[in-house]
């Protein structure tokens, strides 16, 4: 992900900030600005106007109680890495003018680190722990707009919808769980508008990469613990078997090349695993044992398109039926059409959205699909796994 700067190359920062404030005044007042809003800003302002938010001053703030902040902190995987993230920002030369903020996926501020002077300035905006910092509550801002656009965002001065935020810049990037692809929250660096440095975007991107890599390291350590804990049980099992965690990540395999992940196990729910066929997962104290429930090894899928697409799996005499989202149905159709050659993330983005600019969204969608179906969908490139056949039954078109 790349954070696109809000300042054009070679532009004078104070002059550009003043131009953006004049732009805001002209657009909100119905005039013709000399500097046009960026497309990102125009889309967001249109959303704000449709919601009826006030552009002058500061809109009413919503917040959750501090005990709810504490509960959300404890539940968030970001708690494992927020201290390291603070050290990255703290290592920069001018931390006195920066505020590091980390939110959850609901845009609620969970952590805030910065100098007392900057925090006092943020307090006047309601930019505090527990505040709901979404577009629908506080207007166009890097955190809320990053959530709305599912992309990194940098905003300066008059690009904020609220006039009360014009003295600030903010640079934010969504953070996803590397295990599941789920959105965990947003990291943001904010400060006085005229202190914005061209390196802030790179700093935020470095922070995002650090967070996701550290979460992946914790994930690998968890698989190692699971492998050690379950070793006596797995050793006594004959035939092909997998040992997986609650998200379907494989800690140990014997007698089958399963790849790194299968579908997330659930008590009593049959899984389709290429190479093993239909399997009924068995709960351990930690993790799951996955063994074949039938002698068949091939997996047959039938996808019925419609407003609520239906996917049927059969392997031998067992199987399941479940609904999938229209987007996941569309992905399966494209992968089936691509065949063994598969599709890159860029190619799948073009097939779904008409351009290659939605890579983050594509990867997150495929990750969610793999949580549902596991190794039925391969990666690098994206394609249906060997031993899986898919038949598409045309109903009402999806993705149209």
C-alpha positions as CSV (number, residue, x, y, z in Angstrom):
1,X,0.0,0.0,0.0
2,X,1.2,3.5,-0.9
3,X,0.3,6.7,1.0
4,X,-0.2,9.3,-1.7
5,X,1.0,12.7,-0.5
6,X,-1.5,15.5,-0.1
7,X,1.2,18.0,-1.2
8,X,2.1,18.1,-5.0
9,X,5.8,17.7,-5.8
10,X,7.7,21.1,-5.5
11,X,4.7,22.9,-3.8
12,X,5.3,25.3,-1.0
13,X,3.7,23.8,2.1
14,X,2.3,27.0,3.7
15,X,1.0,28.3,0.4
16,X,-0.6,25.0,-0.5
17,X,-2.2,24.7,2.9
18,X,-3.7,28.2,2.4
19,X,-4.9,27.2,-1.1
20,X,-6.7,24.2,0.4
21,X,-8.5,26.3,3.0
22,X,-9.6,28.6,0.2
23,X,-10.7,25.6,-1.8
24,X,-12.8,24.4,1.1
25,X,-14.5,27.8,1.5
26,X,-15.3,28.0,-2.2
27,X,-16.6,24.4,-2.6
28,X,-18.7,24.5,0.6
29,X,-20.0,27.9,-0.3
30,X,-21.0,26.8,-3.8
31,X,-18.2,28.7,-5.6
32,X,-15.4,27.7,-8.1
33,X,-12.1,27.0,-6.3
34,X,-8.8,27.8,-8.0
35,X,-7.5,24.4,-6.7
36,X,-9.8,21.5,-7.3
37,X,-10.3,18.9,-4.6
38,X,-8.5,15.6,-5.2
39,X,-10.9,12.8,-6.3
40,X,-10.5,11.1,-2.9
41,X,-11.5,14.3,-1.2
42,X,-14.4,15.0,-3.6
43,X,-15.8,11.5,-2.9
44,X,-15.6,12.0,0.8
45,X,-17.1,15.5,0.8
46,X,-20.0,14.1,-1.2
47,X,-20.6,11.5,1.4
48,X,-20.5,14.1,4.2
49,X,-23.0,16.4,2.4
50,X,-25.4,13.5,1.9
51,X,-25.1,12.8,5.7
52,X,-25.9,16.4,6.5
53,X,-22.7,17.0,8.5
54,X,-21.7,20.6,9.3
55,X,-18.6,21.9,7.5
56,X,-18.2,25.0,9.8
57,X,-16.8,24.3,13.2
58,X,-16.9,20.9,14.8
59,X,-19.6,18.3,14.7
60,X,-20.9,16.6,17.9
61,X,-18.5,13.9,19.0
62,X,-19.4,10.3,20.0
63,X,-17.3,8.2,22.3
64,X,-17.3,5.0,24.3
65,X,-16.6,4.8,28.0
66,X,-13.0,4.1,29.2
67,X,-14.0,0.6,30.4
68,X,-15.1,-0.2,26.9
69,X,-11.8,1.1,25.5
70,X,-10.0,-1.2,27.9
71,X,-12.2,-4.2,26.8
72,X,-11.5,-3.4,23.1
73,X,-7.8,-3.1,23.8
74,X,-7.7,-6.5,25.4
75,X,-9.6,-8.1,22.5
76,X,-7.5,-6.5,19.8
77,X,-4.5,-8.3,18.3
78,X,-2.9,-4.9,17.9
79,X,-2.2,-4.8,21.7
80,X,0.7,-7.2,20.9
81,X,2.5,-4.6,18.7
82,X,1.4,-1.2,19.7
83,X,4.4,-0.6,22.0
84,X,6.8,-1.5,19.1
85,X,4.8,0.8,16.8
86,X,5.3,3.7,19.3
87,X,9.0,3.1,19.3
88,X,9.1,3.4,15.5
89,X,7.4,6.8,15.6
90,X,9.4,7.8,18.6
91,X,12.6,7.2,16.7
92,X,11.9,10.0,14.3
93,X,13.6,13.4,14.7
94,X,10.6,15.6,15.3
95,X,8.2,13.6,17.6
96,X,7.3,16.7,19.5
97,X,4.9,17.7,16.7
98,X,3.5,14.2,16.1
99,X,0.6,12.3,17.5
100,X,0.4,8.5,17.0
101,X,-3.1,7.1,17.1
102,X,-4.3,3.5,16.7
103,X,-8.0,2.7,16.3
104,X,-10.0,-0.5,16.0
105,X,-12.0,-1.5,12.9
106,X,-14.9,0.6,14.1
107,X,-12.8,3.7,14.1
108,X,-12.7,4.0,17.9
109,X,-9.4,5.4,19.2
110,X,-7.8,2.8,21.5
111,X,-4.3,4.2,21.8
112,X,-2.8,7.7,21.6
113,X,0.8,8.6,22.0
114,X,2.4,12.1,21.6
115,X,3.8,15.1,23.4
116,X,1.6,16.9,26.0
117,X,1.3,20.0,23.7
118,X,0.0,18.0,20.7
119,X,-2.3,16.0,22.9
120,X,-3.8,19.1,24.4
121,X,-4.5,20.4,20.8
122,X,-6.1,17.1,19.9
123,X,-8.2,17.2,23.1
124,X,-9.9,20.4,21.8
125,X,-11.1,18.4,18.7
126,X,-12.3,15.5,20.8
127,X,-9.4,13.5,19.2
128,X,-9.0,11.3,22.4
129,X,-9.2,7.7,23.5
130,X,-12.6,6.3,23.1
131,X,-13.7,8.8,20.4
132,X,-15.4,7.4,17.3
133,X,-13.3,8.9,14.5
134,X,-15.4,7.7,11.5
135,X,-16.4,9.9,8.6
136,X,-20.1,9.8,9.7
137,X,-19.1,11.3,13.0
138,X,-16.3,13.7,12.4
139,X,-16.3,14.3,8.6
140,X,-13.5,13.7,6.1
141,X,-10.3,12.7,8.1
142,X,-7.5,10.3,7.4
143,X,-8.8,7.6,9.8
144,X,-12.4,7.6,8.8
145,X,-11.7,8.1,5.1
146,X,-9.1,5.3,5.1
147,X,-11.9,3.0,6.5
148,X,-14.3,4.2,3.9
149,X,-11.9,3.9,1.0
150,X,-10.1,0.8,2.3
151,X,-6.9,2.5,1.4
152,X,-4.1,4.7,2.9
153,X,-5.1,8.4,3.1
154,X,-3.2,11.6,3.8
155,X,-5.1,14.9,4.3
156,X,-3.9,18.4,4.8
157,X,-5.6,21.5,6.2
158,X,-8.7,22.4,4.1
159,X,-9.1,18.9,2.8
160,X,-10.7,18.0,6.1
161,X,-14.5,18.6,5.9
162,X,-14.7,20.2,9.3
163,X,-13.1,23.7,9.6
164,X,-12.0,22.8,13.1
165,X,-9.6,20.2,11.7
166,X,-8.0,22.7,9.2
167,X,-5.0,23.4,11.4
168,X,-4.0,19.7,11.2
169,X,-2.6,17.1,8.8
170,X,-3.3,13.4,9.2
171,X,-1.8,10.4,7.5
172,X,-3.4,6.9,8.1
173,X,-3.3,3.4,6.8
174,X,-5.6,0.4,7.5
175,X,-4.1,-2.6,9.2
176,X,-5.2,-6.2,8.4
177,X,-4.7,-9.4,10.3
178,X,-2.1,-11.4,8.2
179,X,-3.8,-14.6,9.3
180,X,-7.3,-13.9,8.2
181,X,-7.2,-10.7,6.1
182,X,-9.7,-9.1,8.4
183,X,-9.4,-5.4,9.1
184,X,-8.0,-4.8,12.6
185,X,-8.0,-1.0,12.6
186,X,-6.1,2.0,11.4
187,X,-2.7,3.6,12.4
188,X,-2.5,7.3,12.1
189,X,0.1,10.0,12.5
190,X,-1.2,13.6,12.9
191,X,0.2,17.0,13.8
192,X,0.0,20.7,13.0
193,X,-0.5,21.2,9.3
194,X,2.6,23.2,8.7
195,X,4.8,20.5,10.2
196,X,3.8,17.9,7.6
197,X,7.0,16.3,6.2
198,X,7.2,14.3,2.9
199,X,8.5,11.3,4.9
200,X,5.3,11.0,7.1
201,X,3.6,8.7,4.5
202,X,6.7,6.4,4.5
203,X,6.7,6.4,8.3
204,X,3.1,5.3,8.4
205,X,3.7,2.6,5.8
206,X,6.7,1.4,7.7
207,X,4.5,1.2,10.8
208,X,1.8,-0.8,9.0
209,X,4.4,-3.3,7.7
210,X,5.9,-3.6,11.2
211,X,2.5,-4.3,12.7
212,X,1.5,-6.9,10.2
213,X,4.9,-8.7,10.3
214,X,5.0,-8.8,14.1
215,X,1.5,-10.2,14.1
216,X,2.6,-12.9,11.7
217,X,5.6,-13.7,13.9
218,X,3.2,-14.1,16.9
219,X,1.1,-16.4,14.7
220,X,4.1,-18.6,13.8
221,X,5.0,-18.8,17.5
222,X,1.4,-19.9,18.2
223,X,1.7,-22.7,15.6
224,X,5.0,-23.8,17.1
225,X,3.3,-24.1,20.6
226,X,0.4,-26.0,19.1
227,X,2.8,-28.4,17.4
228,X,4.7,-29.1,20.6
229,X,1.5,-29.4,22.8
230,X,-0.3,-31.8,20.4
231,X,2.7,-33.9,19.4
232,X,1.8,-36.9,21.6
233,X,-1.7,-37.1,20.1
234,X,-0.6,-36.6,16.5
235,X,2.2,-39.3,16.8
236,X,-0.4,-41.9,17.7
237,X,-2.7,-41.2,14.7
238,X,-2.4,-43.5,11.7
239,X,-3.0,-42.4,8.2
240,X,-3.1,-39.0,6.7
241,X,-3.8,-36.2,9.2
242,X,-3.5,-32.5,9.7
243,X,-3.1,-30.5,12.9
244,X,-4.5,-27.0,12.5
245,X,-5.3,-23.9,14.7
246,X,-8.7,-22.3,15.0
247,X,-8.2,-20.3,11.8
248,X,-7.3,-23.4,9.8
249,X,-3.5,-22.7,9.6
250,X,-1.5,-26.0,9.4
251,X,0.9,-26.6,12.3
252,X,1.7,-30.2,11.2
253,X,0.8,-32.5,8.3
254,X,1.3,-36.2,7.7
255,X,0.5,-38.1,4.6
256,X,-0.9,-35.2,2.6
257,X,0.5,-32.0,1.0
258,X,-2.2,-29.6,2.2
259,X,-0.6,-26.2,1.8
260,X,-0.4,-23.7,4.6
261,X,-4.1,-23.4,5.4
262,X,-7.4,-25.1,5.2
263,X,-10.9,-23.8,6.0
264,X,-11.4,-22.7,9.7
265,X,-12.7,-25.8,11.6
266,X,-16.0,-25.9,13.4
267,X,-17.5,-28.6,15.7
268,X,-19.5,-31.0,13.6
269,X,-19.0,-29.2,10.3
270,X,-17.4,-31.2,7.4
271,X,-14.4,-29.6,5.7
272,X,-13.3,-30.1,2.1
273,X,-9.6,-30.5,2.0
274,X,-7.9,-31.2,-1.4
275,X,-5.9,-34.4,-1.1
276,X,-8.0,-35.6,1.9
277,X,-11.5,-35.1,0.6
278,X,-14.3,-34.6,3.1
279,X,-13.0,-34.4,6.7
280,X,-14.7,-34.1,10.1
281,X,-12.4,-32.0,12.4
282,X,-11.8,-33.3,16.0
283,X,-11.3,-30.7,18.8
284,X,-8.2,-31.0,20.9
285,X,-7.3,-29.0,24.0
286,X,-5.6,-26.6,21.6
287,X,-6.2,-26.8,17.9
288,X,-7.9,-29.5,15.7
289,X,-7.1,-32.9,14.2
290,X,-8.4,-33.2,10.7
291,X,-8.7,-36.7,9.1
292,X,-10.6,-38.1,6.1
293,X,-14.3,-38.9,6.8
294,X,-14.6,-40.8,3.5
295,X,-12.4,-42.9,1.2
296,X,-13.0,-40.4,-1.7
297,X,-10.3,-37.8,-2.3
298,X,-11.7,-35.6,-4.9
299,X,-13.8,-32.5,-4.1
300,X,-16.7,-31.5,-6.3
301,X,-18.2,-28.0,-6.0
302,X,-21.5,-26.7,-7.5
303,X,-22.1,-23.0,-7.4
304,X,-25.6,-21.7,-8.0
305,X,-25.5,-18.0,-8.8
306,X,-28.2,-15.6,-7.6
307,X,-28.8,-12.8,-5.1
308,X,-27.8,-15.3,-2.4
309,X,-25.3,-17.6,-4.2
310,X,-25.3,-21.2,-2.9
311,X,-22.2,-23.4,-2.9
312,X,-22.5,-27.2,-2.6
313,X,-19.5,-29.5,-1.8
314,X,-19.5,-33.3,-2.3
315,X,-16.7,-35.8,-1.7
316,X,-17.7,-39.4,-1.8
317,X,-20.9,-39.8,0.2
318,X,-20.5,-36.7,2.4
319,X,-20.7,-32.9,1.8
320,X,-22.2,-29.6,2.8
321,X,-24.3,-26.7,1.5
322,X,-23.7,-23.1,2.4
323,X,-24.3,-19.6,1.1
324,X,-21.5,-17.4,-0.1
325,X,-21.4,-13.6,-0.7
326,X,-22.0,-12.4,-4.3
327,X,-18.4,-11.1,-4.3
328,X,-17.0,-14.5,-3.3
329,X,-19.2,-16.2,-5.9
330,X,-17.8,-13.8,-8.5
331,X,-14.2,-14.7,-7.4
332,X,-14.9,-18.4,-7.7
333,X,-16.4,-17.9,-11.2
334,X,-13.3,-16.0,-12.4
335,X,-10.9,-18.6,-10.9
336,X,-12.8,-21.4,-12.5
337,X,-12.6,-19.6,-15.9
338,X,-8.9,-19.0,-15.4
339,X,-8.2,-22.7,-14.9
340,X,-4.8,-24.0,-13.9
341,X,-3.0,-20.8,-15.0
342,X,-4.9,-18.9,-12.3
343,X,-4.9,-15.1,-11.7
344,X,-2.6,-12.7,-10.1
345,X,-3.9,-10.2,-7.6
346,X,-3.7,-7.5,-10.3
347,X,-5.6,-9.6,-12.8
348,X,-8.3,-10.5,-10.3
349,X,-8.6,-6.8,-9.3
350,X,-9.2,-5.9,-13.0
351,X,-11.7,-8.7,-13.4
352,X,-13.6,-7.6,-10.3
353,X,-13.2,-3.8,-10.4
354,X,-12.0,-2.9,-13.9
355,X,-8.6,-1.7,-12.7
356,X,-5.5,-2.9,-10.7
357,X,-6.0,-0.4,-7.9
358,X,-7.9,-2.6,-5.5
359,X,-5.1,-5.0,-4.5
360,X,-5.7,-4.6,-0.8
361,X,-9.4,-5.3,-1.1
362,X,-8.8,-8.3,-3.4
363,X,-6.3,-9.9,-1.0
364,X,-8.6,-9.3,1.9
365,X,-11.6,-10.8,0.1
366,X,-9.6,-13.9,-1.0
367,X,-8.3,-14.3,2.5
368,X,-11.9,-14.3,3.8
369,X,-12.8,-16.8,1.1
370,X,-9.9,-19.0,2.2
371,X,-11.1,-18.9,5.8
372,X,-14.4,-20.3,4.5
373,X,-13.0,-22.8,2.0
374,X,-9.4,-23.1,3.0
375,X,-7.0,-24.8,0.5
376,X,-9.8,-25.2,-2.1
377,X,-8.4,-21.8,-3.3
378,X,-4.7,-21.7,-3.9
379,X,-2.6,-18.5,-3.8
380,X,0.3,-17.2,-6.0
381,X,-1.5,-17.3,-8.3
382,X,-5.1,-17.5,-7.2
383,X,-6.7,-20.6,-8.6
384,X,-8.8,-23.6,-7.6
385,X,-6.6,-26.3,-6.1
386,X,-5.7,-29.5,-7.8
387,X,-8.3,-32.2,-7.3
388,X,-11.2,-29.6,-7.1
389,X,-13.8,-29.3,-9.8
390,X,-16.3,-26.5,-9.9
391,X,-19.5,-26.4,-11.9
392,X,-21.3,-23.0,-12.2
393,X,-25.1,-23.0,-12.6
394,X,-26.3,-19.8,-14.2
395,X,-29.0,-18.0,-12.2
396,X,-29.1,-14.3,-11.6
397,X,-25.7,-12.8,-12.5
398,X,-23.4,-11.7,-9.7
399,X,-21.0,-8.8,-9.9
400,X,-23.2,-7.0,-12.4
